[in-house]
Amino acid sequence: MPEFLRVPAAGPGVARARRTRRPGTTRMQELRTLIADAIVCGQLAPGMPLEEVEIARRHGVSRTPVREAIRALAAAGLVETRAHRSAIVARPSSERLRGMFDVLAELEALCAGQAALHMDLAERQELQALHVALAELVQRGDPRRYHEMNERFHGLIYSGSHNPYLAELTLATRTRLSPFSQMQFRALGRLHLSHAEHDRVVAAILSRDQAAAAAEMRAHIAAVETTFERYVESA
């Protein structure tokens, strides 16, 4: 049985671990990340069933967050749900993943270019402040918190495009890729590189340079994809 699904021996330490959760992170989000990591790293092989009862027992939660996590992973293509049967581990082909990243790169580039044109002063100040906060997390070496705030960073750019439909499409695509893109922050030195890429995007947006903002964001997403692929190979 994979380590992810093993039920630990009972004890005070286990009880404390089950009650402890990172502030701002839901049980569903934690489980989604854990299962995604196990799938991407090969702990959970394609075709392996995901038993809700066993996972809930392993992590000391009800079946509700487990079910929600599996539903989110199904949207990302990592899991296949089946009527009246346990979900099973899927795994998008490399071609499908590449296509998803290509689409995300173009959508994010369009958002960044539009944000450079349309963000108001308050939105630009908020983006800059969040960029500074992310720099502090880089110095602390906190990849999980960086990932959480990184989602906010990109979300500000989506809303800053002032095109709700574009923002909706981009967020939906990013959500599908989230279990994969999050793995990039486990690569050595990736936090520093990610922030440096953000720095170029922010500079272009603040200077209202539409073309540069789009180009820098497209390059940033390409770097995310490359880092993810290398992480999977090394894992």
C-alpha positions as CSV (number, residue, x, y, z in Angstrom):
1,M,0.0,0.0,0.0
2,P,1.4,3.5,-0.9
3,E,2.7,5.5,2.1
4,F,0.1,8.2,1.3
5,L,-2.7,5.8,2.1
6,R,-1.3,4.1,5.1
7,V,-3.2,4.6,8.3
8,P,-0.7,5.7,11.0
9,A,-0.6,4.2,14.4
10,A,-2.7,6.0,16.9
11,G,-1.1,8.3,19.4
12,P,-1.0,11.9,20.7
13,G,1.4,13.0,17.9
14,V,-0.9,11.7,15.3
15,A,-3.9,13.4,16.9
16,R,-2.1,16.7,17.0
17,A,-1.0,16.3,13.4
18,R,-4.6,15.7,12.3
19,R,-5.8,18.8,14.1
20,T,-3.0,21.0,12.7
21,R,-3.6,22.9,9.5
22,R,-1.8,25.8,7.9
23,P,-3.8,29.0,8.4
24,G,-5.8,29.9,5.4
25,T,-5.6,26.4,4.0
26,T,-8.7,24.2,3.9
27,R,-8.7,20.4,4.4
28,M,-9.8,20.0,0.8
29,Q,-6.8,22.1,-0.4
30,E,-4.4,20.1,1.7
31,L,-5.7,16.8,0.5
32,R,-5.8,17.9,-3.1
33,T,-2.1,18.9,-2.8
34,L,-1.1,15.6,-1.1
35,I,-2.9,13.4,-3.6
36,A,-1.6,15.4,-6.6
37,D,1.9,15.2,-5.3
38,A,1.6,11.4,-4.8
39,I,0.2,11.0,-8.3
40,V,2.8,13.2,-10.0
41,C,5.7,11.6,-8.2
42,G,4.5,8.1,-9.0
43,Q,3.4,7.0,-5.5
44,L,-0.1,6.5,-6.8
45,A,0.0,4.7,-10.1
46,P,-2.5,5.2,-13.0
47,G,-5.5,3.0,-12.5
48,M,-5.1,2.8,-8.7
49,P,-8.4,3.3,-6.9
50,L,-8.8,6.2,-4.4
51,E,-10.9,4.9,-1.6
52,E,-12.6,7.8,0.1
53,V,-13.1,6.0,3.4
54,E,-9.5,5.0,3.6
55,I,-8.1,8.4,2.7
56,A,-10.5,10.1,5.2
57,R,-9.4,7.7,8.0
58,R,-5.7,8.2,7.1
59,H,-6.0,12.0,7.5
60,G,-8.5,12.2,10.3
61,V,-11.2,14.0,8.3
62,S,-14.7,13.3,7.1
63,R,-15.4,12.1,3.6
64,T,-16.6,15.5,2.5
65,P,-13.2,17.2,2.0
66,V,-11.9,14.0,0.4
67,R,-14.7,14.0,-2.1
68,E,-14.2,17.7,-2.8
69,A,-10.4,17.1,-3.3
70,I,-11.1,14.2,-5.7
71,R,-13.6,16.4,-7.7
72,A,-11.0,19.1,-8.0
73,L,-8.3,16.7,-9.2
74,A,-10.8,15.2,-11.7
75,A,-11.1,18.7,-13.1
76,A,-7.3,18.9,-13.5
77,G,-7.3,15.5,-15.3
78,L,-5.4,13.7,-12.5
79,V,-8.3,11.6,-11.4
80,E,-11.1,9.8,-13.3
81,T,-14.5,9.6,-11.4
82,R,-16.8,6.7,-12.0
83,A,-20.5,6.3,-11.2
84,H,-21.1,4.2,-8.0
85,R,-17.4,3.2,-7.9
86,S,-14.2,4.6,-6.5
87,A,-12.4,7.2,-8.5
88,I,-9.1,6.0,-10.0
89,V,-5.8,7.7,-10.7
90,A,-5.5,9.1,-14.2
91,R,-2.7,11.1,-15.6
92,P,-2.9,13.5,-18.5
93,S,-0.5,12.6,-21.4
94,S,2.5,14.8,-21.9
95,E,0.8,16.1,-25.0
96,R,-2.3,17.2,-23.2
97,L,-0.3,18.8,-20.4
98,R,1.7,20.7,-22.9
99,G,-1.4,21.9,-24.6
100,M,-2.9,23.1,-21.3
101,F,0.3,25.0,-20.5
102,D,0.3,26.5,-24.0
103,V,-3.2,27.8,-23.6
104,L,-2.5,29.1,-20.1
105,A,0.6,31.0,-21.3
106,E,-1.5,32.8,-24.0
107,L,-4.4,33.6,-21.7
108,E,-2.0,34.9,-19.0
109,A,-0.1,36.9,-21.5
110,L,-3.3,38.5,-22.7
111,C,-4.3,39.3,-19.1
112,A,-0.9,40.9,-18.4
113,G,-1.1,43.0,-21.5
114,Q,-4.6,44.2,-20.8
115,A,-3.7,44.8,-17.1
116,A,-0.8,47.1,-18.3
117,L,-3.4,49.2,-20.2
118,H,-6.3,49.1,-17.8
119,M,-5.2,48.7,-14.1
120,D,-6.0,51.8,-12.1
121,L,-3.7,53.3,-9.5
122,A,-5.1,51.4,-6.6
123,E,-4.8,48.0,-8.4
124,R,-1.2,48.8,-9.4
125,Q,-0.3,49.6,-5.8
126,E,-1.9,46.4,-4.6
127,L,0.1,44.4,-7.2
128,Q,3.3,46.1,-6.2
129,A,2.7,45.5,-2.5
130,L,1.9,41.8,-3.0
131,H,5.1,41.5,-5.1
132,V,7.1,42.9,-2.1
133,A,5.4,40.4,0.2
134,L,6.3,37.6,-2.1
135,A,10.0,38.7,-1.9
136,E,9.8,38.3,1.9
137,L,8.6,34.7,1.5
138,V,11.4,34.0,-0.9
139,Q,13.9,35.1,1.8
140,R,12.1,32.9,4.4
141,G,12.1,30.0,2.0
142,D,8.4,29.2,2.4
143,P,7.2,27.5,-0.8
144,R,3.7,26.6,0.4
145,R,2.9,30.1,1.5
146,Y,4.6,31.5,-1.7
147,H,2.3,29.3,-3.8
148,E,-0.8,30.6,-2.0
149,M,0.2,34.2,-2.4
150,N,1.3,33.5,-6.0
151,E,-2.2,32.5,-6.8
152,R,-3.4,35.9,-5.5
153,F,-0.7,37.6,-7.5
154,H,-1.9,36.1,-10.7
155,G,-5.5,36.7,-9.7
156,L,-4.8,40.4,-9.4
157,I,-3.5,40.5,-12.9
158,Y,-6.6,38.7,-14.2
159,S,-9.0,41.1,-12.5
160,G,-6.7,44.0,-13.6
161,S,-7.4,43.1,-17.2
162,H,-10.9,44.6,-16.6
163,N,-12.3,41.8,-18.8
164,P,-14.3,39.5,-16.6
165,Y,-14.8,36.8,-19.3
166,L,-11.0,36.7,-19.9
167,A,-10.4,36.5,-16.2
168,E,-12.9,33.6,-15.8
169,L,-11.3,31.6,-18.6
170,T,-7.8,32.1,-17.3
171,L,-8.7,31.2,-13.8
172,A,-10.4,28.1,-14.9
173,T,-7.4,27.0,-16.9
174,R,-5.0,27.8,-14.0
175,T,-7.2,25.8,-11.6
176,R,-6.9,22.8,-13.9
177,L,-3.2,23.1,-13.9
178,S,-2.7,24.0,-10.3
179,P,-1.7,20.5,-9.0
180,F,1.1,20.5,-11.6
181,S,2.3,24.1,-11.4
182,Q,2.5,23.9,-7.7
183,M,5.2,21.2,-8.0
184,Q,7.6,23.8,-9.4
185,F,8.2,25.3,-6.0
186,R,9.9,22.1,-4.8
187,A,12.7,22.6,-7.3
188,L,15.9,24.1,-5.8
189,G,16.1,27.8,-6.4
190,R,12.7,28.1,-8.1
191,L,11.3,30.6,-5.6
192,H,14.1,33.1,-6.5
193,L,13.6,32.5,-10.2
194,S,9.8,32.8,-10.0
195,H,10.1,36.1,-8.2
196,A,12.6,37.5,-10.7
197,E,10.2,36.6,-13.5
198,H,7.4,38.3,-11.6
199,D,9.6,41.3,-11.2
200,R,9.8,41.7,-15.0
201,V,6.1,41.3,-15.4
202,V,5.3,43.9,-12.7
203,A,7.8,46.4,-14.1
204,A,6.1,46.1,-17.6
205,I,2.6,46.5,-16.1
206,L,3.6,49.5,-14.0
207,S,5.2,51.1,-17.0
208,R,2.0,50.4,-19.1
209,D,4.0,48.5,-21.7
210,Q,1.4,46.1,-23.1
211,A,3.7,44.1,-25.4
212,A,6.4,43.7,-22.7
213,A,3.9,42.6,-20.1
214,A,2.5,40.0,-22.4
215,A,5.9,38.7,-23.4
216,E,7.2,38.5,-19.9
217,M,4.2,36.6,-18.6
218,R,4.3,34.2,-21.5
219,A,8.0,33.5,-20.7
220,H,7.1,33.1,-17.0
221,I,4.5,30.4,-17.7
222,A,6.9,28.6,-20.1
223,A,9.5,28.5,-17.3
224,V,6.8,27.1,-14.9
225,E,6.1,24.3,-17.4
226,T,9.8,23.5,-17.9
227,T,10.5,23.4,-14.1
228,F,7.5,21.1,-13.6
229,E,8.7,18.7,-16.3
230,R,12.2,18.6,-14.8
231,Y,10.8,18.0,-11.3
232,V,8.8,15.0,-12.5
233,E,11.8,13.6,-14.3
234,S,13.9,13.9,-11.2
235,A,11.2,12.5,-8.9
